[in-house]
Amino acid sequence: MEIFLKVLLLIFSVGVITVVLLQKGKSAGLAGAISGGAEHLFGKTKARGLDLVLERITIVLGVCFFVMAILATALTN
């Protein structure tokens, strides 16, 4: 069971890394970081198509990664 959880954790971690690297940058430079955060926070920029799909996959894989990390830690101790 421990080996299965660790393999699953490894698969989720590689998945998160891959999906994050597939996403394109939201802003460029320091000026974009200052204004880009506010636009993203207040919903001025809407994600469409592939960006929206990658964002949702990232959220799902991130949650699964954290759950698997907690389970693997709890069950191995």
JORA-V360568 format. One record per helix or strand of 2 or more residues. SS is the DSSP state (H for helix, E for strand). FROM is the first residue (numbers start at 1). TO is the last residue. Records with the same first field share a line. If there is no record, write none. Layout:
SS: FROM-TO ; FROM-TO
//
This chain:
H: 2-22 ; 29-41 ; 50-76
//
